[in-house]
Amino acid sequence: MSLPKLNDNLNKVSSLPEKPTLTSAELQAVFDEAGNIIKDYLNNTLTGAIETLITTTVNANKTVVENTLTSTSITSALASAQGKVLNERITTVANEKQKIIGIGTDDPSGGEDGDVYIKIFE
């Protein structure tokens, strides 16, 4: 699964005429438009896609391990001990080691190496 791309035209200001014909309120709205498109994309499109990708990946890996552990085939039975260790490690990663994706309007504080923080400018 690939992440959705932002393909909207963000050249809102450069497409304005050299001599403004808009009111100040209309001009402010044009200046804010590209930022609001980006904010909407981050909050409503990209964040959901990332969360889905993480959940899908973790669940898929867990299913493979569980299928190996419960299989009746000789090959899978020989790998059972390794599968148990792998299952424990996947569970640990999924529950304790998963990095955080934070979103906010303030500067990030705290966190650990590897955490992702998306700052939204309003």
C-alpha positions, 0 to 999 in steps of 0.5 A: 500500500502506498501513501496518498499523494497531495496533488492539489494546486497550491499556487494560489497566490502566484495566480493572482493578478499583479494589481489586486482586484480583491477585497482585503478579506478575499485576499486573506482567504486566498493566502490561507487557502493553500495552508488549509488544503495542506492541513486538511490533507495531513489531518484527514487523509495522510494520518488515516492512511498511516494508521491503517498501514501500521495496523495492517502491517502489524496484523499481517505479521501477527497472522503469519506467526499465529498460522505457523504456530498452529500448523500441523505440518512437520516443517512448521512444527520444527520451526515452532520454537522459533515461531514462539520467539518471533511471536513474542518479539512481534507482540513486544514491538507492536505493544511497547516499541512502536514509535509515536506519530504526534500531530499538533500546532505547538513545538514538539516536547518530550518523545524519543528518538524515532518519534514523528511529529507533524506540526500544523501551522494554522 
